[in-house]
Amino acid sequence: MDADAMMAFMTDSVTKESLLNAPRLKTISCALKGYDNFDLRACAQAGVSVTFVPDLLTEPTAELAIGLAIAAGRNVLQGDAATRAGYSGWRPALYGTGLHGSVASVIGLGKVGQAILARLAGFGCARLLGVDPSVRLDQVELVTLDEAVSTSDYVFLAVPLVSDTRHLVDSRMLQLSKKGQILVNVGRGSVVDERAVVDALANEQLGAYAADVYEMEDWLLPDRPREIHPGLTNNARTVLTPHIGSAVRRVRFEIEMRAAENLVRSLRGESLSDVAVEASAAA
């Protein structure tokens, strides 16, 4: 590749090998927030700056997280299917659980996590819990991960994918979880061990799993699965969306314009903002 700069999207990844084939490359302008599919260490060694869009995805992703939680807790998919199959009037069926009066926790209190909490505050939850050792927030009970999962009716995952968070949700954590819990993942797919989630759904430790992100999307992990675990796609107690957290027309346009502006500044030799560094900040 002879380019001096490139714009990257969610389906792209850049490795050390990629950079060997792009000797002129100086800037990668990402139209996205999470940049874990880009080898930042290799980029730094090659003198390549990586920019991203840290804030525009926050609100729509938080909105989707709440939508996923409601869809999972209130059996929206099952209700839709039952209605389409032939509706003959109300019957005492599809009882679920609501956010009002529940205990809800958010794991990862970066921008997205805080936006989720702001929305949960309007639903009348009995308790709002947060897990993040680097953040202090008013009106949120800060607890340990074990305490959050053992007491919460809903758990929202909003953490980035770094070495310490891969498979943060594993069989051990799921065994600690409150029975019937609803788990919502809008952070990164590999924060969750999907096989462990399938097992927890099968033994009814988990009440439901809702996700917008999946292990198979994390391109830089050499041992990533190549598809979503079929135990999730074939399960009636999952709500799965195709990474549409930022799929709001106006927002996507703003994200792409911001990335394009970063690319143009690079080509002009101007200073860059929103430069990614190897130690990821909270999602």
Rosetta silent file (secondary structure, phi, psi, omega in degrees, C-alpha in Angstrom):
SEQUENCE: MDADAMMAFMTDSVTKESLLNAPRLKTISCALKGYDNFDLRACAQAGVSVTFVPDLLTEPTAELAIGLAIAAGRNVLQGDAATRAGYSGWRPALYGTGLHGSVASVIGLGKVGQAILARLAGFGCARLLGVDPSVRLDQVELVTLDEAVSTSDYVFLAVPLVSDTRHLVDSRMLQLSKKGQILVNVGRGSVVDERAVVDALANEQLGAYAADVYEMEDWLLPDRPREIHPGLTNNARTVLTPHIGSAVRRVRFEIEMRAAENLVRSLRGESLSDVAVEASAAA
SCORE:     score description
SCORE:     0.000 S_00000001
   1 L     0.000  133.486 -176.691    0.000    0.000    0.000 S_00000001
   2 L  -101.752    6.063 -174.654    1.371    3.414   -1.011 S_00000001
   3 L   -71.884  149.345  173.552   -0.991    5.572    1.060 S_00000001
   4 L   -88.420  -24.983 -179.494    0.227    8.175    3.562 S_00000001
   5 E  -149.253  154.136  177.770   -3.005    7.925    5.565 S_00000001
   6 E  -141.196  149.416  172.535   -6.008    5.622    5.734 S_00000001
   7 E  -100.034  132.930 -175.169   -9.497    5.722    7.180 S_00000001
   8 E  -118.860  151.268 -179.812  -10.440    2.579    9.081 S_00000001
   9 L  -127.059 -178.909 -173.426  -13.768    1.056   10.109 S_00000001
  10 L   -59.563  -30.234 -177.985  -14.916   -1.722   12.427 S_00000001
  11 L   -80.886   -3.552 -178.051  -14.191   -4.451    9.888 S_00000001
  12 L   -94.941  154.187  169.785  -10.550   -3.367    9.570 S_00000001
  13 L  -144.635  151.898  178.977   -7.537   -4.437   11.586 S_00000001
  14 E  -129.316  123.376 -179.674   -3.903   -3.407   11.433 S_00000001
  15 L  -116.035  176.789  176.099   -1.101   -5.719   12.520 S_00000001
  16 H   -59.144  -39.354  179.141    2.686   -5.568   12.435 S_00000001
  17 H   -64.790  -38.965  178.040    2.539   -7.499    9.162 S_00000001
  18 H   -58.760  -42.616 -176.080    0.094   -4.957    7.704 S_00000001
  19 H   -68.010  -29.477  177.708    2.508   -2.137    8.452 S_00000001
  20 H   -63.490  -25.322  179.621    5.380   -3.881    6.678 S_00000001
  21 L   -96.314    9.932 -179.606    3.348   -3.543    3.491 S_00000001
  22 L  -136.515   67.405 -173.210    2.614    0.153    4.051 S_00000001
  23 L   -64.879  -23.682 -178.433    6.000    1.901    4.324 S_00000001
  24 L   -91.792  -10.112 -173.448    4.602    5.401    3.681 S_00000001
  25 L   -63.658  131.627  178.964    1.717    5.162    6.121 S_00000001
  26 L  -123.803  -22.508 -177.598    1.799    7.792    8.869 S_00000001
  27 E  -143.493  136.637  169.794   -1.795    8.019   10.133 S_00000001
  28 E  -115.951  115.728 -179.034   -4.731    5.666   10.598 S_00000001
  29 E  -101.578  109.560 -172.958   -7.939    7.623   11.147 S_00000001
  30 E   -94.038  127.825  174.491  -10.536    5.324   12.736 S_00000001
  31 L   -89.932   60.316 -176.167  -14.252    5.971   12.345 S_00000001
  32 L  -165.705  171.775 -178.591  -14.909    4.144   15.609 S_00000001
  33 L  -100.556  -50.926 -178.953  -14.415    4.310   19.356 S_00000001
  34 L   -84.421  124.566 -173.284  -12.839    0.997   20.368 S_00000001
  35 L  -115.359   29.569 -177.434   -9.455    0.526   18.724 S_00000001
  36 L   -75.075   -6.950  174.941   -8.438   -2.886   20.055 S_00000001
  37 L   -88.067    9.357 -179.814   -8.310   -4.318   16.509 S_00000001
  38 E  -121.600  126.759 -178.900   -5.253   -2.154   15.840 S_00000001
  39 L   -75.471   92.186 -174.054   -1.820   -3.126   17.113 S_00000001
  40 H   -67.051  -32.985  178.459   -0.963    0.193   18.738 S_00000001
  41 H   -64.924  -45.619  178.491    2.485   -0.942   19.839 S_00000001
  42 H   -63.969  -38.283  178.508    3.425   -1.913   16.291 S_00000001
  43 H   -63.089  -44.326  179.918    1.958    1.347   15.005 S_00000001
  44 H   -62.637  -42.300  179.273    4.002    3.388   17.484 S_00000001
  45 H   -64.170  -30.153  179.440    7.175    1.521   16.549 S_00000001
  46 L   -88.990   -0.116 -179.087    6.470    2.234   12.883 S_00000001
  47 L    74.503   27.531 -178.987    5.789    5.908   13.575 S_00000001
  48 L  -104.493  123.882  175.810    2.108    5.605   12.676 S_00000001
  49 E   -85.490  142.018  177.545   -0.437    7.669   14.630 S_00000001
  50 E  -119.634  119.645  177.022   -3.883    6.161   15.251 S_00000001
  51 E  -108.509  157.107 -179.141   -6.803    8.507   15.847 S_00000001
  52 L  -144.990 -178.362 -178.697  -10.316    7.535   16.890 S_00000001
  53 L  -118.576   99.357 -167.652  -13.686    9.064   17.781 S_00000001
  54 L   -82.639  -16.688 -167.623  -14.085    8.788   21.556 S_00000001
  55 L  -122.648  -24.488 -171.409  -17.406   10.457   22.283 S_00000001
  56 L   -71.008  -21.269 -179.411  -19.972   10.391   19.484 S_00000001
  57 L   -85.176   -8.734 -169.836  -20.912    6.728   20.004 S_00000001
  58 H   -60.439  -56.031 -173.446  -21.662    7.153   23.706 S_00000001
  59 H   -65.248  -48.651 -179.438  -25.331    8.142   23.705 S_00000001
  60 H   -64.941  -32.670  178.547  -26.635    5.754   21.017 S_00000001
  61 H   -67.950  -40.604  177.741  -24.739    2.831   22.546 S_00000001
  62 H   -64.727  -39.173  176.695  -26.228    3.549   25.978 S_00000001
  63 H   -60.360  -45.101 -179.451  -29.700    3.766   24.433 S_00000001
  64 H   -63.431  -38.267  179.251  -29.254    0.390   22.789 S_00000001
  65 H   -57.920  -43.443  178.534  -28.070   -1.139   26.080 S_00000001
  66 H   -66.606  -41.220  178.322  -31.338   -0.124   27.740 S_00000001
  67 H   -61.354  -42.016  177.759  -33.321   -1.404   24.760 S_00000001
  68 H   -63.054  -41.961 -179.876  -31.569   -4.770   24.910 S_00000001
  69 H   -62.324  -44.205 -179.888  -32.224   -5.026   28.645 S_00000001
  70 H   -66.985  -42.323  179.671  -35.935   -4.314   28.235 S_00000001
  71 H   -60.934  -41.320 -179.362  -36.222   -6.698   25.271 S_00000001
  72 H   -72.782  -44.651 -175.905  -34.563   -9.487   27.268 S_00000001
  73 H   -70.729  -32.553 -176.262  -36.347   -8.837   30.551 S_00000001
  74 L  -103.135   13.849  175.020  -39.818   -8.396   29.074 S_00000001
  75 L    55.507   43.888 -175.231  -39.650  -11.241   26.518 S_00000001
  76 H   -65.265  -43.134 -179.093  -40.133   -8.873   23.593 S_00000001
  77 H   -64.468  -42.960  179.063  -38.843  -11.267   20.920 S_00000001
  78 H   -64.930  -38.941  178.360  -40.994  -14.145   22.163 S_00000001
  79 H   -65.629  -40.373  177.427  -43.999  -11.842   22.362 S_00000001
  80 H   -61.635  -46.464 -179.576  -43.447  -10.593   18.830 S_00000001
  81 H   -63.300  -41.802 -179.285  -43.207  -14.150   17.493 S_00000001
  82 H   -65.426  -38.591 -179.989  -46.297  -15.267   19.395 S_00000001
  83 H   -67.097  -43.444  179.465  -48.321  -12.306   18.119 S_00000001
  84 H   -65.880  -28.862 -179.068  -47.294  -12.887   14.505 S_00000001
  85 H   -73.388  -14.608  179.314  -48.168  -16.580   14.846 S_00000001
  86 L   134.121  105.890 -174.782  -51.778  -15.643   15.603 S_00000001
  87 L  -100.502  124.575 -178.389  -53.043  -13.415   18.407 S_00000001
  88 L  -116.804   14.251  179.650  -56.381  -14.284   20.010 S_00000001
  89 L   114.072  169.269 -174.223  -56.288  -11.907   22.954 S_00000001
  90 L   -59.921  139.424  171.321  -54.535  -11.612   26.302 S_00000001
  91 L  -137.716  152.707  179.097  -53.374  -14.715   28.108 S_00000001
  92 L   -74.689   84.980 -175.006  -51.329  -15.023   31.324 S_00000001
  93 L  -145.688  166.684  174.614  -48.030  -15.705   29.588 S_00000001
  94 L    56.224   41.515  173.866  -44.494  -14.405   29.038 S_00000001
  95 L   -69.443  134.571 -179.130  -44.036  -12.967   32.500 S_00000001
  96 L  -131.172 -147.891  178.890  -40.632  -11.384   32.806 S_00000001
  97 L  -134.899  144.673 -178.043  -38.798   -8.852   34.911 S_00000001
  98 L  -111.575  167.724  178.539  -38.637   -5.076   34.629 S_00000001
  99 L   -71.804  -35.411 -179.115  -36.065   -2.439   35.471 S_00000001
 100 L   -60.806  127.629  179.160  -38.345   -0.705   37.981 S_00000001
 101 L    79.325    3.026 -177.573  -37.562   -1.949   41.473 S_00000001
 102 L   -92.629  169.577  169.690  -34.608   -4.009   40.279 S_00000001
 103 E  -102.894  121.730 -177.518  -30.942   -3.969   41.233 S_00000001
 104 E  -123.330  137.075  178.184  -28.869   -2.961   38.222 S_00000001
 105 E  -126.569  148.942  176.862  -25.108   -2.789   37.952 S_00000001
 106 E  -119.981  123.848  179.131  -22.799   -1.359   35.310 S_00000001
 107 E   -98.282  111.968 -175.667  -19.333   -2.848   34.901 S_00000001
 108 L   100.596  107.838 -173.148  -16.999   -0.185   33.538 S_00000001
 109 L  -111.885   43.465  168.389  -17.761    3.455   34.298 S_00000001
 110 L   -75.701 -158.441 -175.795  -16.248    5.208   31.328 S_00000001
 111 H   -61.503  -44.647 -179.133  -18.391    7.422   29.114 S_00000001
 112 H   -66.951  -45.580  179.357  -20.682    4.637   27.931 S_00000001
 113 H   -58.569  -42.638  178.699  -21.058    3.161   31.416 S_00000001
 114 H   -67.446  -35.274  177.336  -21.956    6.536   32.875 S_00000001
 115 H   -67.295  -35.918  175.456  -24.454    7.162   30.075 S_00000001
 116 H   -64.108  -45.358  178.902  -26.120    3.823   30.828 S_00000001
 117 H   -60.291  -39.932  179.537  -26.357    4.748   34.508 S_00000001
 118 H   -60.808  -37.325  178.791  -27.888    8.118   33.617 S_00000001
 119 H   -75.386  -38.586  177.631  -30.641    6.350   31.716 S_00000001
 120 H   -61.925  -29.821 -177.601  -31.196    3.727   34.395 S_00000001
 121 H   -60.431  -23.308 -179.592  -31.742    6.517   36.916 S_00000001
 122 H   -88.126   -0.076 -175.688  -35.081    7.280   35.267 S_00000001
 123 H  -101.023    0.402  177.655  -36.467    3.742   35.627 S_00000001
 124 L    71.405   36.876  176.058  -36.860    3.641   39.399 S_00000001
 125 L   -63.853  146.361  178.339  -34.309    0.912   40.070 S_00000001
 126 L   -66.947  -39.382  177.944  -34.066   -0.097   43.721 S_00000001
 127 E  -144.554  143.164  172.639  -30.264    0.133   43.595 S_00000001
 128 E  -117.382  119.696 -176.821  -27.721    1.284   41.034 S_00000001
 129 E  -112.821  148.139  177.190  -24.300   -0.313   41.403 S_00000001
 130 E  -131.383  144.505  178.090  -21.064    0.518   39.642 S_00000001
 131 E  -126.655  109.368  176.170  -17.824   -1.414   39.238 S_00000001
 132 L  -174.731  109.828 -175.741  -14.722    0.543   38.294 S_00000001
 133 L   -67.650  -13.603 -175.305  -11.774    1.096   40.646 S_00000001
 134 L  -100.677    3.862 -173.567  -10.708    4.285   38.856 S_00000001
 135 L  -129.028  143.838  172.914  -14.006    6.204   39.038 S_00000001
 136 L  -126.271  124.856 -177.554  -16.055    7.842   41.791 S_00000001
 137 L  -129.407  141.958  173.683  -19.648    8.843   41.070 S_00000001
 138 L   -73.022  148.729  174.067  -22.377   10.423   43.169 S_00000001
 139 L    64.885   19.098  174.935  -25.626    8.482   43.640 S_00000001
 140 L  -131.518  128.664  177.013  -24.031    5.209   42.528 S_00000001
 141 E   -77.526  118.785  178.107  -22.950    2.491   44.936 S_00000001
 142 E   -89.211  122.865 -174.033  -19.420    1.458   44.051 S_00000001
 143 L  -134.042  172.220  174.248  -18.944   -2.239   44.722 S_00000001
 144 L   -77.118  163.676  178.153  -16.666   -5.102   43.785 S_00000001
 145 H   -60.470  -43.828 -179.119  -17.325   -7.193   40.708 S_00000001
 146 H   -62.231  -40.429  179.726  -18.295  -10.192   42.825 S_00000001
 147 H   -66.874  -39.840 -179.716  -20.765   -8.130   44.853 S_00000001
 148 H   -61.706  -49.401 -174.507  -22.311   -6.660   41.726 S_00000001
 149 H   -73.134  -25.561 -177.902  -22.915   -9.970   39.983 S_00000001
 150 H   -81.762  -14.883 -175.699  -24.142  -11.734   43.119 S_00000001
 151 H  -119.158   -8.478 -170.365  -26.814   -9.114   43.920 S_00000001
 152 L   -94.899  141.443  171.759  -27.926   -7.665   40.577 S_00000001
 153 L   -80.130  -33.073  178.157  -30.998   -8.473   38.517 S_00000001
 154 E  -127.796  135.339  173.444  -29.394   -6.753   35.516 S_00000001
 155 E  -125.479  125.221  178.730  -25.680   -6.488   34.719 S_00000001
 156 E  -108.197  129.137  179.119  -24.472   -4.174   31.943 S_00000001
 157 E  -101.082  121.298 -179.857  -20.969   -4.648   30.518 S_00000001
 158 L  -137.718   42.519 -178.829  -19.302   -1.469   29.255 S_00000001
 159 L  -105.400  152.337  176.271  -15.611   -2.272   29.560 S_00000001
 160 L   -77.750  167.750  176.443  -12.944   -2.147   26.825 S_00000001
 161 L   -94.244  106.977  172.418  -11.032   -5.181   25.676 S_00000001
 162 L  -130.830  178.500 -174.820   -7.575   -5.218   27.257 S_00000001
 163 L   -58.768  -35.270 -176.560   -5.499   -8.074   28.633 S_00000001
 164 L   -79.660  -13.064 -176.104   -7.152   -7.859   32.056 S_00000001
 165 L  -109.171   -4.688  177.824  -10.715   -7.875   30.743 S_00000001
 166 L   -64.574  127.887 -176.739  -10.654  -10.723   28.245 S_00000001
 167 L    54.519   38.034  171.528  -13.169  -13.298   29.535 S_00000001
 168 L   -56.216  -40.560  174.324  -13.857  -11.140   32.564 S_00000001
 169 E   -91.749  101.196 -178.631  -17.228  -12.861   32.477 S_00000001
 170 L  -125.482 -172.382 -177.276  -16.280  -16.508   32.779 S_00000001
 171 H   -62.139  -35.755  178.736  -17.725  -19.623   34.394 S_00000001
 172 H   -62.439  -47.966 -178.932  -16.503  -18.557   37.850 S_00000001
 173 H   -64.968  -39.752 -178.232  -18.219  -15.194   37.650 S_00000001
 174 H   -68.824  -30.376  175.074  -21.388  -16.692   36.243 S_00000001
 175 H   -66.334  -27.860  178.077  -21.555  -19.226   39.060 S_00000001
 176 H   -81.195  -16.999 -171.631  -21.543  -16.263   41.463 S_00000001
 177 L   -67.608  151.654  176.983  -24.288  -14.429   39.612 S_00000001
 178 L   -63.397  133.082 -175.854  -27.749  -14.025   41.017 S_00000001
 179 L   -61.121  133.704 -179.696  -29.975  -16.742   39.602 S_00000001
 180 L    85.616    6.346 -177.178  -32.098  -15.511   36.721 S_00000001
 181 E   -60.913  148.459  175.487  -29.869  -12.496   36.082 S_00000001
 182 E  -106.508  121.240 -176.699  -30.040  -10.643   32.764 S_00000001
 183 E  -107.743  128.719 -176.689  -26.605   -9.908   31.289 S_00000001
 184 E  -122.899  124.749 -178.706  -26.210   -7.163   28.672 S_00000001
 185 E  -119.082  111.028  172.775  -22.975   -6.694   26.696 S_00000001
 186 L  -121.510   14.357 -179.086  -22.393   -3.536   24.659 S_00000001
 187 L   -88.734  -92.366  176.265  -18.659   -3.304   25.402 S_00000001
 188 L  -138.089  144.583 -174.040  -16.525   -5.843   23.570 S_00000001
 189 H   -58.075  -44.542 -173.119  -17.358   -9.415   22.645 S_00000001
 190 H   -78.923    1.803  167.576  -14.310  -11.080   24.175 S_00000001
 191 H   -65.587  -22.889 -178.384  -14.993   -9.550   27.576 S_00000001
 192 E  -110.792  136.555  168.286  -17.424  -12.479   27.740 S_00000001
 193 L   -85.507  101.205 -173.511  -16.647  -16.176   27.429 S_00000001
 194 H   -60.889  -35.276  178.950  -19.576  -17.077   25.186 S_00000001
 195 H   -62.298  -40.564  179.164  -19.263  -20.795   25.921 S_00000001
 196 H   -66.277  -36.248  177.353  -19.615  -20.081   29.644 S_00000001
 197 H   -64.885  -42.058  177.995  -22.694  -17.937   28.950 S_00000001
 198 H   -58.632  -44.526  178.681  -24.265  -20.772   26.961 S_00000001
 199 H   -63.132  -40.218 -179.057  -23.714  -23.115   29.916 S_00000001
 200 H   -68.773  -31.749  173.783  -25.173  -20.565   32.355 S_00000001
 201 H   -69.420  -40.362 -177.569  -28.269  -20.203   30.185 S_00000001
 202 H   -64.471  -39.308 -179.814  -28.640  -23.977   29.968 S_00000001
 203 L   -92.077    7.822  175.036  -28.575  -24.459   33.744 S_00000001
 204 L    65.380   20.092  170.254  -30.787  -21.360   34.194 S_00000001
 205 L   -66.966  -42.685  172.403  -28.208  -19.508   36.265 S_00000001
 206 E   -93.147  136.861  175.284  -28.654  -16.718   33.710 S_00000001
 207 E   -79.824  -35.529 -179.754  -32.169  -15.654   32.873 S_00000001
 208 E  -165.112  157.631  175.736  -31.181  -14.068   29.569 S_00000001
 209 E  -130.860  128.849  178.533  -28.220  -12.741   27.616 S_00000001
 210 E  -124.312  132.674 -174.968  -28.416   -9.688   25.359 S_00000001
 211 E  -146.978  149.164  173.058  -25.469   -8.601   23.234 S_00000001
 212 L  -117.777   -2.335 -176.119  -24.445   -6.244   20.457 S_00000001
 213 L  -137.738  153.532 -170.289  -20.820   -7.471   20.328 S_00000001
 214 L  -143.538  153.895 -179.021  -19.238  -10.904   19.914 S_00000001
 215 H   -57.727  -36.472 -175.166  -15.952  -12.737   20.374 S_00000001
 216 H   -65.885  -13.964 -178.632  -15.604  -13.451   16.657 S_00000001
 217 H   -84.713  -11.711 -172.898  -15.273   -9.706   15.935 S_00000001
 218 L   -88.419   83.370 -165.198  -12.031   -9.205   17.847 S_00000001
 219 L   -60.319  -32.007 -175.488   -9.727   -9.651   14.868 S_00000001
 220 L   -74.784  -12.994 -179.484   -6.367   -9.294   16.624 S_00000001
 221 L   -83.947  113.265 -174.534   -6.958  -12.310   18.879 S_00000001
 222 L   -64.525  -24.679 -178.309   -5.451  -15.291   17.046 S_00000001
 223 L  -102.208   19.251  179.988   -7.619  -17.799   18.917 S_00000001
 224 L   -65.703  148.725  172.708  -10.910  -15.940   18.464 S_00000001
 225 L   -67.818  157.673 -178.338  -13.882  -18.042   17.322 S_00000001
 226 L   -96.671    0.505  176.780  -14.939  -17.576   13.708 S_00000001
 227 L  -154.089  162.107  173.417  -18.659  -17.362   14.464 S_00000001
 228 L   -63.690  140.066 -179.070  -21.023  -16.488   17.280 S_00000001
 229 L   -56.599  125.713 -177.987  -21.431  -19.505   19.521 S_00000001
 230 H   -60.722  -22.145  175.643  -24.440  -21.435   18.149 S_00000001
 231 H   -67.313  -15.666  173.394  -25.646  -21.944   21.699 S_00000001
 232 H   -91.054  -46.264 -176.310  -26.418  -18.210   21.683 S_00000001
 233 H   -69.989  -21.694 -179.125  -27.945  -17.888   18.228 S_00000001
 234 L  -103.153   17.416 -175.421  -30.165  -20.930   18.799 S_00000001
 235 L  -109.413  130.976 -178.595  -31.360  -19.915   22.260 S_00000001
 236 L   -71.324  -14.192 -177.505  -34.781  -18.396   22.891 S_00000001
 237 L  -104.549   29.305  172.342  -33.427  -16.495   25.906 S_00000001
 238 E  -121.512  149.045  172.137  -30.947  -14.378   23.982 S_00000001
 239 E  -124.570  114.818 -171.156  -31.426  -11.010   22.271 S_00000001
 240 E  -124.685  127.663  177.425  -28.685  -10.441   19.683 S_00000001
 241 L  -121.629  152.655 -171.491  -28.084   -7.396   17.495 S_00000001
 242 L   -87.752   63.081  176.497  -25.377   -7.000   14.799 S_00000001
 243 L    53.630   55.553 -176.594  -23.133   -4.370   16.428 S_00000001
 244 L  -106.254   21.289 -178.589  -25.602   -1.527   15.867 S_00000001
 245 L   -55.202  -35.523  179.953  -24.693    0.526   18.942 S_00000001
 246 L  -104.709   11.150 -173.004  -23.765    3.508   16.778 S_00000001
 247 L   -80.436   60.110  171.053  -26.206    2.759   13.952 S_00000001
 248 L  -115.155  124.913 -169.614  -28.060    6.053   14.108 S_00000001
 249 H   -50.674  -49.511 -178.609  -27.912    7.798   10.736 S_00000001
 250 H   -63.002  -40.904 -177.642  -27.003   11.230   12.093 S_00000001
 251 H   -66.867  -44.072  179.997  -24.420    9.809   14.485 S_00000001
 252 H   -61.927  -37.622  177.891  -22.679    7.671   11.859 S_00000001
 253 H   -62.816  -43.699 -179.890  -22.373   10.704    9.599 S_00000001
 254 H   -65.032  -39.320  178.865  -20.801   12.719   12.424 S_00000001
 255 H   -62.529  -46.316 -177.777  -18.382    9.882   13.252 S_00000001
 256 H   -68.436  -35.611  176.471  -17.234    9.559    9.659 S_00000001
 257 H   -66.065  -41.015  178.213  -16.856   13.325    9.289 S_00000001
 258 H   -61.864  -43.583  178.832  -14.744   13.465   12.464 S_00000001
 259 H   -63.933  -40.814  178.876  -12.520   10.668   11.156 S_00000001
 260 H   -63.861  -38.895  177.776  -12.207   12.408    7.785 S_00000001
 261 H   -63.327  -40.496  176.806  -11.217   15.654    9.514 S_00000001
 262 H   -62.273  -40.962 -179.867   -8.497   13.800   11.433 S_00000001
 263 H   -64.425  -44.322 -179.402   -7.218   12.311    8.170 S_00000001
 264 H   -64.135  -41.313  178.154   -7.132   15.700    6.428 S_00000001
 265 H   -60.591  -38.951  178.323   -5.268   17.281    9.372 S_00000001
 266 H   -62.124  -46.217 -178.444   -2.697   14.519    9.127 S_00000001
 267 H   -65.577  -27.255  178.033   -2.142   15.102    5.408 S_00000001
 268 H   -84.350   -6.445 -178.680   -1.738   18.820    6.081 S_00000001
 269 L    79.437   17.302 -179.248    0.842   18.142    8.756 S_00000001
 270 L   -85.892  161.763  179.389   -1.347   19.633   11.493 S_00000001
 271 L   -67.668  147.390 -175.715   -1.471   18.359   15.082 S_00000001
 272 L  -105.067  144.903  172.425   -3.888   15.524   15.716 S_00000001
 273 L  -107.650  168.382  176.918   -6.484   15.153   18.448 S_00000001
 274 L    57.048   43.891  178.735   -8.022   11.918   19.778 S_00000001
 275 E   -83.054  129.546 -179.179   -4.795    9.953   19.338 S_00000001
 276 L   -76.988  141.620  174.758   -5.056    6.388   20.616 S_00000001
 277 L  -121.234  162.808 -170.332   -2.481    5.102   23.104 S_00000001
 278 L   -64.064  -39.576  178.786   -1.742    1.525   24.002 S_00000001
 279 L   -80.218  102.207 -175.027   -3.251    1.630   27.499 S_00000001
 280 L   -66.475  142.878  173.175   -6.976    1.826   26.646 S_00000001
 281 L   -83.357  166.511  179.980   -9.255    4.068   28.653 S_00000001
 282 L   -62.421  148.640 -179.499  -12.570    2.770   30.007 S_00000001
 283 L   -68.524    0.000    0.000  -15.339    2.369   27.466 S_00000001
